[in-house]
Amino acid sequence: MSDAPLDPRLILQAAIDGELDAAGQATLEQRLADDPDLAAEYARHMALRRVLRAQITRDHAPAGLRARLNTMSKPESTQSARPPRRDFMKMAAALVVGAGLGGSATFLALGRRTPGIVDALIASHRRALLAVTPVDVASNDRHNVRPWFDARIAISPPVPDLAAQGFPLLGGRVDVVNGAPAPVLVYRLGAHVVSVAAIPGVATAVQATADAGFHVLPWHHSGFTFWMVTDADQQEFGHFAEAFQAAVANTPSASPSR
């Protein structure tokens, strides 16, 4: 990545989402003190947030739904919880072997998950699903999305066109993952959405993970680790992952940094 300073509005958005650590909050406060326009924008966002919270009507969930949620939140110690995870791990391993992309194009290690980045990616995906739109730039044309990333954060990941395989591109957005901006491709998967964060470099301890109904599948190629996140079922997700891997493997090299 380039050494250009982080877009202050990315820091602002991270603060609004509650993602800044103490050092990041201190940096934001200094920028707000130095930039009246940024401070005014921050104040507008926070005022709108307070108004929305005050006006939102909180409905009580039905007793049956509350019982299901309570059950989901408890640690599972029975054997019944184990097969889905094994199935997902088998699916992830099969993608590496069955995609036919060759060992040099694929890196996937299954094991204990890395809570930091996985939790951050799932949280970002959830926020996108709750937003009016899950993208910052809406376009089904990869030739619009890729330059948009390059102009915003100087990172240009491959953006495969998967419409013919039944997975149309919805657009892209920029998320802050572990304190750094990351380009995220967004695809439609039936009634679901897939977020694909393209993080430059090879991630350490890369794992496939199933967590609270969300599937996270990492895959390394073209100088990026692609983190695919969705709440679709395993079979649908497996078809998408195979199509994405095959398309990226046949895409000209991208630019992890400038």
PETA-V937615 format. One record per residue. RES is the residue in three letters. SS is DSSP state (H for helix, E for strand, - for the rest). PSI is psi in whole degrees, 0 to 359 (999 if undefined). BURIAL is b if it has 24 or more other C-alpha atoms within 12 Angstrom, else e. Layout:
BEGIN
res=RES ss=SS psi=PSI burial=BURIAL
res=RES ss=SS psi=PSI burial=BURIAL
END
This chain:
BEGIN
res=MET ss=- psi=159 burial=e
res=SER ss=- psi=166 burial=e
res=ASP ss=- psi=13 burial=e
res=ALA ss=- psi=143 burial=e
res=PRO ss=- psi=148 burial=e
res=LEU ss=- psi=137 burial=b
res=ASP ss=- psi=122 burial=e
res=PRO ss=H psi=334 burial=b
res=ARG ss=H psi=336 burial=b
res=LEU ss=H psi=319 burial=b
res=ILE ss=H psi=319 burial=b
res=LEU ss=H psi=313 burial=b
res=GLN ss=H psi=321 burial=b
res=ALA ss=H psi=322 burial=b
res=ALA ss=H psi=317 burial=b
res=ILE ss=H psi=324 burial=b
res=ASP ss=- psi=357 burial=b
res=GLY ss=- psi=29 burial=e
res=GLU ss=- psi=355 burial=b
res=LEU ss=- psi=140 burial=b
res=ASP ss=- psi=186 burial=e
res=ALA ss=H psi=318 burial=e
res=ALA ss=H psi=318 burial=e
res=GLY ss=H psi=322 burial=b
res=GLN ss=H psi=321 burial=e
res=ALA ss=H psi=320 burial=e
res=THR ss=H psi=317 burial=e
res=LEU ss=H psi=314 burial=b
res=GLU ss=H psi=323 burial=e
res=GLN ss=H psi=319 burial=e
res=ARG ss=H psi=322 burial=e
res=LEU ss=H psi=323 burial=e
res=ALA ss=H psi=328 burial=e
res=ASP ss=H psi=342 burial=e
res=ASP ss=- psi=97 burial=e
res=PRO ss=H psi=323 burial=e
res=ASP ss=H psi=318 burial=e
res=LEU ss=H psi=320 burial=b
res=ALA ss=H psi=320 burial=e
res=ALA ss=H psi=320 burial=e
res=GLU ss=H psi=319 burial=e
res=TYR ss=H psi=318 burial=b
res=ALA ss=H psi=321 burial=e
res=ARG ss=H psi=316 burial=e
res=HIS ss=H psi=315 burial=e
res=MET ss=H psi=324 burial=e
res=ALA ss=H psi=317 burial=e
res=LEU ss=H psi=320 burial=e
res=ARG ss=H psi=318 burial=e
res=ARG ss=H psi=320 burial=e
res=VAL ss=H psi=315 burial=e
res=LEU ss=H psi=318 burial=e
res=ARG ss=H psi=323 burial=e
res=ALA ss=H psi=330 burial=e
res=GLN ss=H psi=344 burial=e
res=ILE ss=- psi=129 burial=e
res=THR ss=- psi=124 burial=e
res=ARG ss=- psi=109 burial=e
res=ASP ss=- psi=146 burial=e
res=HIS ss=- psi=132 burial=e
res=ALA ss=- psi=147 burial=e
res=PRO ss=- psi=154 burial=e
res=ALA ss=H psi=321 burial=e
res=GLY ss=H psi=318 burial=e
res=LEU ss=H psi=319 burial=e
res=ARG ss=H psi=320 burial=e
res=ALA ss=H psi=319 burial=e
res=ARG ss=H psi=317 burial=e
res=LEU ss=H psi=320 burial=e
res=ASN ss=H psi=321 burial=e
res=THR ss=H psi=319 burial=e
res=MET ss=H psi=328 burial=e
res=SER ss=H psi=346 burial=e
res=LYS ss=- psi=145 burial=e
res=PRO ss=- psi=137 burial=e
res=GLU ss=- psi=122 burial=e
res=SER ss=- psi=0 burial=e
res=THR ss=- psi=163 burial=e
res=GLN ss=H psi=335 burial=e
res=SER ss=H psi=337 burial=e
res=ALA ss=H psi=346 burial=e
res=ARG ss=H psi=319 burial=e
res=PRO ss=H psi=317 burial=e
res=PRO ss=H psi=319 burial=e
res=ARG ss=H psi=319 burial=b
res=ARG ss=H psi=319 burial=e
res=ASP ss=H psi=318 burial=e
res=PHE ss=H psi=320 burial=b
res=MET ss=H psi=320 burial=b
res=LYS ss=H psi=318 burial=b
res=MET ss=H psi=317 burial=b
res=ALA ss=H psi=316 burial=b
res=ALA ss=H psi=322 burial=b
res=ALA ss=H psi=328 burial=e
res=LEU ss=H psi=322 burial=b
res=VAL ss=H psi=315 burial=b
res=VAL ss=H psi=320 burial=e
res=GLY ss=H psi=345 burial=e
res=ALA ss=- psi=340 burial=b
res=GLY ss=- psi=31 burial=e
res=LEU ss=- psi=350 burial=b
res=GLY ss=- psi=150 burial=e
res=GLY ss=H psi=328 burial=e
res=SER ss=H psi=340 burial=e
res=ALA ss=H psi=353 burial=b
res=THR ss=- psi=137 burial=b
res=PHE ss=- psi=118 burial=b
res=LEU ss=- psi=123 burial=b
res=ALA ss=- psi=130 burial=b
res=LEU ss=- psi=135 burial=b
res=GLY ss=- psi=209 burial=e
res=ARG ss=- psi=140 burial=e
res=ARG ss=- psi=158 burial=e
res=THR ss=- psi=102 burial=e
res=PRO ss=H psi=321 burial=e
res=GLY ss=H psi=298 burial=e
res=ILE ss=H psi=323 burial=b
res=VAL ss=H psi=314 burial=b
res=ASP ss=H psi=321 burial=b
res=ALA ss=H psi=319 burial=b
res=LEU ss=H psi=318 burial=b
res=ILE ss=H psi=319 burial=b
res=ALA ss=H psi=318 burial=b
res=SER ss=H psi=319 burial=b
res=HIS ss=H psi=318 burial=b
res=ARG ss=H psi=316 burial=b
res=ARG ss=H psi=320 burial=b
res=ALA ss=H psi=322 burial=b
res=LEU ss=H psi=331 burial=e
res=LEU ss=H psi=343 burial=e
res=ALA ss=- psi=167 burial=e
res=VAL ss=- psi=320 burial=e
res=THR ss=- psi=143 burial=e
res=PRO ss=- psi=6 burial=b
res=VAL ss=- psi=155 burial=b
res=ASP ss=- psi=327 burial=e
res=VAL ss=E psi=118 burial=b
res=ALA ss=E psi=117 burial=e
res=SER ss=- psi=139 burial=b
res=ASN ss=- psi=11 burial=b
res=ASP ss=- psi=113 burial=b
res=ARG ss=H psi=335 burial=b
res=HIS ss=H psi=348 burial=e
res=ASN ss=H psi=322 burial=e
res=VAL ss=H psi=315 burial=b
res=ARG ss=H psi=314 burial=b
res=PRO ss=H psi=330 burial=b
res=TRP ss=H psi=316 burial=b
res=PHE ss=H psi=315 burial=b
res=ASP ss=H psi=319 burial=b
res=ALA ss=H psi=327 burial=e
res=ARG ss=H psi=311 burial=b
res=ILE ss=H psi=10 burial=b
res=ALA ss=- psi=34 burial=b
res=ILE ss=- psi=129 burial=b
res=SER ss=E psi=85 burial=b
res=PRO ss=- psi=161 burial=b
res=PRO ss=- psi=142 burial=b
res=VAL ss=- psi=86 burial=b
res=PRO ss=- psi=146 burial=b
res=ASP ss=- psi=112 burial=b
res=LEU ss=- psi=18 burial=b
res=ALA ss=H psi=320 burial=e
res=ALA ss=H psi=334 burial=e
res=GLN ss=H psi=359 burial=e
res=GLY ss=- psi=14 burial=e
res=PHE ss=- psi=78 burial=b
res=PRO ss=- psi=145 burial=b
res=LEU ss=E psi=130 burial=b
res=LEU ss=E psi=333 burial=b
res=GLY ss=E psi=211 burial=b
res=GLY ss=E psi=166 burial=b
res=ARG ss=E psi=168 burial=b
res=VAL ss=E psi=121 burial=b
res=ASP ss=E psi=156 burial=b
res=VAL ss=E psi=113 burial=b
res=VAL ss=E psi=119 burial=b
res=ASN ss=- psi=40 burial=e
res=GLY ss=- psi=1 burial=b
res=ALA ss=E psi=145 burial=b
res=PRO ss=E psi=140 burial=b
res=ALA ss=E psi=135 burial=b
res=PRO ss=E psi=138 burial=b
res=VAL ss=E psi=120 burial=b
res=LEU ss=E psi=145 burial=b
res=VAL ss=E psi=125 burial=b
res=TYR ss=E psi=153 burial=b
res=ARG ss=E psi=132 burial=b
res=LEU ss=E psi=86 burial=b
res=GLY ss=- psi=237 burial=e
res=ALA ss=- psi=6 burial=e
res=HIS ss=E psi=175 burial=b
res=VAL ss=E psi=143 burial=b
res=VAL ss=E psi=127 burial=b
res=SER ss=E psi=130 burial=b
res=VAL ss=E psi=101 burial=b
res=ALA ss=E psi=127 burial=b
res=ALA ss=E psi=101 burial=b
res=ILE ss=E psi=122 burial=b
res=PRO ss=E psi=142 burial=b
res=GLY ss=- psi=175 burial=e
res=VAL ss=- psi=119 burial=b
res=ALA ss=- psi=145 burial=b
res=THR ss=- psi=149 burial=e
res=ALA ss=- psi=53 burial=e
res=VAL ss=- psi=128 burial=b
res=GLN ss=- psi=155 burial=b
res=ALA ss=- psi=141 burial=b
res=THR ss=E psi=142 burial=b
res=ALA ss=E psi=124 burial=b
res=ASP ss=E psi=117 burial=b
res=ALA ss=- psi=40 burial=b
res=GLY ss=- psi=356 burial=e
res=PHE ss=E psi=140 burial=b
res=HIS ss=E psi=134 burial=b
res=VAL ss=E psi=121 burial=b
res=LEU ss=E psi=113 burial=b
res=PRO ss=E psi=152 burial=b
res=TRP ss=E psi=136 burial=b
res=HIS ss=E psi=132 burial=b
res=HIS ss=E psi=151 burial=b
res=SER ss=- psi=30 burial=b
res=GLY ss=- psi=5 burial=b
res=PHE ss=E psi=154 burial=b
res=THR ss=E psi=117 burial=b
res=PHE ss=E psi=122 burial=b
res=TRP ss=E psi=109 burial=b
res=MET ss=E psi=127 burial=b
res=VAL ss=E psi=133 burial=b
res=THR ss=E psi=165 burial=b
res=ASP ss=- psi=14 burial=b
res=ALA ss=- psi=166 burial=b
res=ASP ss=- psi=167 burial=b
res=GLN ss=H psi=319 burial=b
res=GLN ss=H psi=313 burial=e
res=GLU ss=H psi=315 burial=b
res=PHE ss=H psi=321 burial=b
res=GLY ss=H psi=318 burial=b
res=HIS ss=H psi=317 burial=b
res=PHE ss=H psi=312 burial=b
res=ALA ss=H psi=319 burial=b
res=GLU ss=H psi=315 burial=b
res=ALA ss=H psi=319 burial=b
res=PHE ss=H psi=313 burial=b
res=GLN ss=H psi=315 burial=b
res=ALA ss=H psi=320 burial=b
res=ALA ss=H psi=317 burial=b
res=VAL ss=H psi=321 burial=b
res=ALA ss=H psi=336 burial=b
res=ASN ss=- psi=12 burial=e
res=THR ss=- psi=140 burial=e
res=PRO ss=- psi=154 burial=e
res=SER ss=- psi=142 burial=e
res=ALA ss=- psi=186 burial=b
res=SER ss=E psi=101 burial=b
res=PRO ss=- psi=335 burial=b
res=SER ss=- psi=165 burial=b
res=ARG ss=- psi=999 burial=e
END
